[in-house]
């Protein structure tokens, strides 16, 4: 018997090596692209979440006026220009001041008729 070189087998083996190398390159490229897309997506979602919270639920406290210890308070607030309406009865406050080394404190919710008793 006479041995002959099979030229086509060598080409087939080289094609398989190139094919496997191409699959590895495509797989690693796809992983990098999907990973980057996921990072960009998460960053965008976080930015949208922060912007939505800041634009829709924020009020700005301008100042307060106090006349006596018991019941005369005036709170000045402004709604953020892009925000939706804030329900004032859901806005809590803590008001305290010091006079003659005595700290007076009141707390409650705006729009609530029944507030905390003065702390003395």
C-alpha positions, 0 to 999 in steps of 0.5 A: 500500500502506498501512503498519499498525502491528503491535501484537503484534510490540511485545509479542513483542519486550518479552517476549523482553527480559524472558525474556532478563533473567529467564534472566540473573537465574536463571543468576547466582543459580544460580551464587551458590548453587552456589558457596556450597554448594561452599564450605560443602561443602569447609569441612565436609569439612575440619572432618570430616577434622581432627576424625577425625584428632584423635579417632582417632589421637592419644595424649597423652605424659604423661611419661618416666622414665630410670634409666641411659644404656642400657636403663631407660626408662619412657614414660607415654602415654594414649590419647585417649578417642574414639580407636581403638587406637594400635599402640605399635610404630608410635609413634616417639620421640626421647629426649635429655638433657644431662649435664656438657655431653654430650648423650645421645640415643636413638631408636626405636619403642615396643615395639621391642627393638632401639633406637638405640645411645647417641649420645656 
